[in-house]
Amino acid sequence: MSRSVNFNTSPSANATAVKAQVDVDALDQSLIALLEAYLDEQIATSVVDEEANMTLLKLYSIYSTPVDHQLPRAIQILAKGLTVLPSNFFLGASYLVSEPLRKVR
């Protein structure tokens, strides 16, 4: 069972780094690497930060990142979304998956 957290309140070092960068510029491309590291931490600790994961998907749609790099992360985020059902997170995340990722077979 996963529990939901928020990077604004999480004591994690990765969450603190994400919060600091979001406070400076929420759409900065360097935030992608921080959010990916934070996603790895979420997977290791069985927590879900819906806001951070949605932000990562939004940044993937804004900046050109190779589809091969995005695909495993998008799958991880969607799987995390299933662990917090009946939250609306999975539905929202599925809408943010970029068109090139949807076309990957």
C-alpha positions as CSV (number, residue, x, y, z in Angstrom):
1,M,0.0,0.0,0.0
2,S,1.4,3.4,-1.0
3,R,0.8,6.6,0.9
4,S,0.5,10.0,-0.7
5,V,2.9,12.8,0.2
6,N,3.7,16.2,-1.1
7,F,7.1,17.6,-1.9
8,N,6.2,20.8,0.1
9,T,5.9,18.8,3.3
10,S,8.1,15.7,2.7
11,P,11.3,15.5,4.8
12,S,13.2,13.8,2.0
13,A,16.3,15.4,0.6
14,N,15.1,15.0,-3.0
15,A,11.8,16.6,-2.1
16,T,13.6,19.5,-0.5
17,A,15.7,20.0,-3.7
18,V,12.5,19.8,-5.8
19,K,10.8,22.4,-3.7
20,A,13.8,24.7,-3.8
21,Q,13.9,24.5,-7.6
22,V,10.1,24.9,-8.0
23,D,10.3,28.0,-5.8
24,V,12.9,29.5,-8.2
25,D,11.4,28.4,-11.6
26,A,8.7,25.7,-11.8
27,L,9.2,25.2,-15.5
28,D,13.0,25.0,-15.6
29,Q,14.4,22.1,-17.6
30,S,16.9,21.2,-14.8
31,L,13.9,20.2,-12.7
32,I,13.4,17.1,-14.8
33,A,16.5,15.4,-13.3
34,L,15.5,16.3,-9.8
35,L,12.0,15.0,-10.3
36,E,13.3,11.8,-11.8
37,A,15.6,11.2,-8.8
38,Y,12.6,11.9,-6.5
39,L,10.5,9.4,-8.5
40,D,13.2,6.8,-7.9
41,E,13.0,7.6,-4.2
42,Q,9.2,7.3,-4.3
43,I,9.5,3.8,-5.8
44,A,12.0,2.7,-3.2
45,T,10.0,4.0,-0.3
46,S,6.4,3.2,-1.5
47,V,5.2,6.7,-1.4
48,V,3.4,8.7,-4.1
49,D,3.9,12.5,-4.6
50,E,1.1,13.2,-7.0
51,E,2.1,16.9,-7.6
52,A,5.7,16.1,-8.3
53,N,4.8,13.3,-10.7
54,M,2.3,15.4,-12.6
55,T,4.9,18.1,-12.9
56,L,7.4,15.7,-14.4
57,L,4.9,14.6,-17.0
58,K,4.1,18.3,-17.8
59,L,7.9,19.0,-18.2
60,Y,8.2,16.0,-20.6
61,S,5.5,17.5,-22.8
62,I,7.2,21.0,-22.8
63,Y,10.8,19.9,-23.3
64,S,12.1,17.5,-26.0
65,T,13.3,14.5,-24.1
66,P,14.0,11.3,-26.0
67,V,10.9,9.0,-25.9
68,D,13.1,6.1,-24.9
69,H,14.0,8.0,-21.8
70,Q,10.5,9.2,-21.0
71,L,8.7,5.8,-21.5
72,P,9.9,4.0,-18.4
73,R,9.3,7.0,-16.2
74,A,5.8,7.5,-17.6
75,I,5.1,3.8,-16.9
76,Q,6.4,4.1,-13.4
77,I,4.2,7.2,-12.8
78,L,1.1,5.5,-14.1
79,A,1.8,2.4,-12.0
80,K,2.2,4.7,-9.0
81,G,-1.2,6.1,-9.9
82,L,-2.8,2.7,-9.7
83,T,-1.5,2.3,-6.2
84,V,-3.4,5.3,-4.9
85,L,-6.8,4.5,-6.4
86,P,-9.6,5.8,-6.0
87,S,-7.6,9.0,-6.3
88,N,-8.0,10.9,-9.5
89,F,-4.2,10.9,-10.0
90,F,-4.1,8.0,-12.5
91,L,-6.7,9.7,-14.7
92,G,-4.9,13.0,-14.6
93,A,-1.5,11.4,-15.3
94,S,-2.8,9.4,-18.2
95,Y,-4.0,12.7,-19.8
96,L,-0.5,14.2,-19.4
97,V,1.3,11.3,-21.2
98,S,2.6,13.0,-24.4
99,E,1.4,12.0,-27.8
100,P,4.7,10.5,-28.9
101,L,4.6,8.2,-25.9
102,R,1.1,7.1,-26.7
103,K,2.2,6.0,-30.2
104,V,5.1,3.8,-28.9
105,R,4.3,0.2,-29.6
